[in-house]
C-alpha cells in the first residue's frame, strides 16, 4: 500500500460549474509541480501538469488533490513526457493523486508517458472516487527508458497503485511492481519486445449514454485488433487487450515497441472524446 503525503505539501485543483461553464476555482501549486490552465473552446476545464526542469529528480514528491464538481467537464494532461531522473542515495521519486468526480461530472486524465531513466526509482498512486452518474476516463502510461538512446529497462524500481471507487464502492484495485534487476524485462512473460505500456481505465454508470459511447468504441477496438489463429506476437508493433472488469468498468491494456506505435490508438480515443456529448473538442490537436 502506498502512503499518501498529505498536509501542506499537497497541490490542489477544484473545478466547478459557473454560469454553465466548467471553471477552475482553486489552483494551488506546490513545487516542483506547475499547473497550467489554457482556455478551452467548449464547456471543459483544460489542465496541464508540468514541472520545473521537465521532469522529477531524486526525492521529488508531488501530491495532487483534484475535485471535479457536479456536472463539470475536466481534461487533465501533461505538457510532455515526465522524465524520472536517476536516484541519489537510494531516494525515491513519488507522485500521488487523490481525485473526486462528483455527480454527473466527466473527468478525462490522459498524460504523456512517464519515462523511467537509468537508475531511477519511481512510485505513484492514484485514488479516485466517482459519484452517481459520474464518468472517469483515466490513462496511465510508462516508457521503459530513453529508448532512442538505447536505454531500455535500466531503471531500479517502478511501483504503481490505482484505486477507483464508484458511489463509495471499491471496484478497481490495480497494483504493479517491477524491478528489472530482479526480473528479465524482455522475457515473453514480462514485456518481451515492447517498450511502451498504456493502461486505460473507464469507470461510470452503465446506462449513461456517455459511458455507452466509450464502451462501444472500446469494443470496436477489440474487434479490430482481435488476433487471428496464426497470430505471431513478434510481428506486431503493438498488442491490445480489453477487459470488462466489473459492471461499469473497462480496462484496456496496450503495449507498443515504441510510443509511436501507440499513437494511432491514442488518436482514435481522443477523437472519440472530442464528441459534443463528451469533451466537445480534441485537446491533443491543440498540443501537437
N, C-alpha and C positions, 0 to 999 in steps of 0.2 A: 504494500500500500504506500503510495506516495503522499508525503505530508505536505500540506499547503502552507505557504508562508503568508500569513495574514498581517494584521496590524497596519502600521503606517507605510509599509513597503508595497502596497497594492495600488496599481493604476486602476482608474475607474472610468467606465463608459456607461452612459444611460441614454437611451433613445425613447422618445415619447411622441405621441400623436399630437401635433399642434396645428390647429386650423386645417385639419385634413391632410397634413404632411408629416412624414416621419422625420423628426428633428433631433439632432444631438443636443441634449440639455445638460449633460455632465461630461466633462473630459478632463481627467487628471492624469498627467504623465509623470511617471517615475523613471528616472534614468536606469538603464540605457534605452528604455522604450521611448519611442516618439509616435504619437498617434496623429495621422493626417486626416483631414476631412474635406475632400474635394466635393464640389457641388454635383448633385445628381439631377438629371433632367426629369425624372419621374418621382413617384412617391416612394423613394427609397433613400435611406441614410447610408451613405457610402463612406466606409472607414478603411484606412490603410495603415498597417502596422509596419514600422521601420525601426532602425536603431542607429545610434551613432557609430560610424565605422563600418556599417554594412553587415554586421554580424554580432555574435555573442562571444566574448572572451572568457577565459577560465574564471570560474566562480561567479559569473554574472547570474543573477536571479531576477526573472521577470514574473510578476504576479498580476493578473488582469481579472477584474470583476466587471462583467458586462450584463446590463439589464435591458432587455428589449421589451418595451411596454406593449400593452394590449393594442392589437390591430396595426402594429407598425411593420414596416419592411426594412430589413437591415442587411447590408452586404459588408463583410469584413474580409479583406485580403491583405497581401503584403506587397511592399514596394519591389522586391526582388527575392532571390534565394536568400534564406537565412543561413549564413555560414557559421558553423560551430568550430572555433579555433582550438588548437591543442591545449590540453590541460597543463597546469603548472602546479607542482606539489600535490598531485592527485586530486585537485579540486574539480568539482562537478559543476557544469553549466545547467541551468534549470529554467523551465518556463511552465507556469501553471495558469490555467484559465478556469474560472467559475462563471457559468453563463445561465441566464434565466430568460426563457422565451415565453412571454405571457400569452394570455388568451388571444387566439386567432392571429397571432403575430407570425411573420415569416422571417427566419434568420438563415442567411447563407454565409458559410465560412469557407473560403477557398483560397488559401495562401499558396505561394510558390513553395518548392521543396525545401526542407531542412537538409543542408549539405554537411555531412559529418566528416570533417577533415581529419588527417592523420593524428593519432594520439588524443583525440577529443573524447570527452565524457559528457553525455547529454541525457537528461531525463525530462520528461514532460508529463503533465496530467491535464485532462480536460473533463470537467464535471458539468453537465448540462441538465437543467430542469425545464421540461416543456409542459406548458399549461394546456388546459382544454382548448382544442381547436388550433393549437399552435403547430408550427411546422419547422423542423430543423433540417438543414442540408449541410453536412459537415465533411470537409475534405481534410485528410491527414496524409502528408506526402513527405517521404525522405529519400535522399540520394546517398549512394554508398561512399561518396567522396568526390574529389576533383578528378573526375574520370577523364576529362580532356588532357590532363597531365599524367595520366596513367595511374592515378591513385584510386584504389578500389579496396574497400573494406579494411582500411588501416586504422580506423578509429578504435578506441579502447572499449567503450560500452555505450549502449543505447537502450533506454528504458522508457516505455510509454504506457500510460493507463488512461482509458477513455470510458467514462460512465455517462449514460443517458437515462434519465427518468422521465416518464410521461405521466402527468397528473399524479405525481407522488410515488409512482411505482417504478422501481429499477428494472429496465428492460434490456440495457446493454452494459456489459462489463467486459471490456476488451483490453487485455494486458499483453504486452510484448516486451521481451528482454533478450538482447543479443550482444554477445561479446565475441568478436572474430577470433581472438586468440584462444577461445575455448571451443570453437566450432569451425567447421570447414565451410566458409561462406559460399563457395562455388559448387558445393555438393548439390545434387538434384533434390535432396531432402530439405535444403535451405533455399538459396536464391538461384543456384545454377549460374546461367549466363546473364542474369538480369541485374541491373544496377539502379533502377528507379522504381520505387514501390509506392503505390497510391491506394488509399482506402477511402471509400465514400460511405457515409452513414446518413440514411434518410429516416427520420422519425416523425410521426404525426398521427393524425386520425384517418383511418382507412377510408371513410366515406367523404372526406374533404376533397373537393374537386381538384385542388392544387396538388394534393398528395397523389391522387389518381393519375394526374397528368405526368408527374415524375415517375410513378410506378410503371406506366405504360412505356415510357421511354427506356427505363431500365430493362424491362422485359424484351423490348425490341433489340437493345444492345446485346442481351444474352442470346437471343435467337440468331442475330447476325454473326456472332462470334463463336457459336457452338462448334466445337471441333468435329472433324469428320472421323470416320472409323480408322483411317490410316494416319491419324494425327501425329505429327513429329514436332515436339516442342522445340527442338533445336533449330528448326527453320522459321520459327515465329519471332517477329520483332517484339511482340507483346502478347501476353495472355491475360484473359479477363474471366472472372467468376462472379456470380451473383447469388446471394442467399437471402431468402425471406426468413430472417432470424426469428421474428415474432410477428404477431398481428400488428401492423402499423410500423414495422421496422424492416428496412432492407440494408444489406451491407454488400457493397461492390468492392472487389479487390482487383487490382491491375498491376502487372509487373512489366517493365519495358527494358530493353537493352540500353536505352538512353532516355532522357527526358523527352527528346523529340519524338520518340516512338509513342509516347502517351499523349502528345498534343492533340491528335485528332479526336481522341476520346474526350479530353477536356474541352475542346472547341464545341463538340456536339452537346455536351452537358450545359455549357454556358449559353449556347443558342437556345436550348430548352428553357433555361432560367430567365431568359430575356422576354419570355411571353408576357403579354399585358397582365394576366392574372397572377403572375409571379413578380419578378423584379421590375419588369417593364422596359428594361434596356440591358445591354451586354457590357458589364464593367470591364471585361478584358479588351474590348475594342478600343476603349479609351486609353488603355495601358500600353498596348502594342501598336 
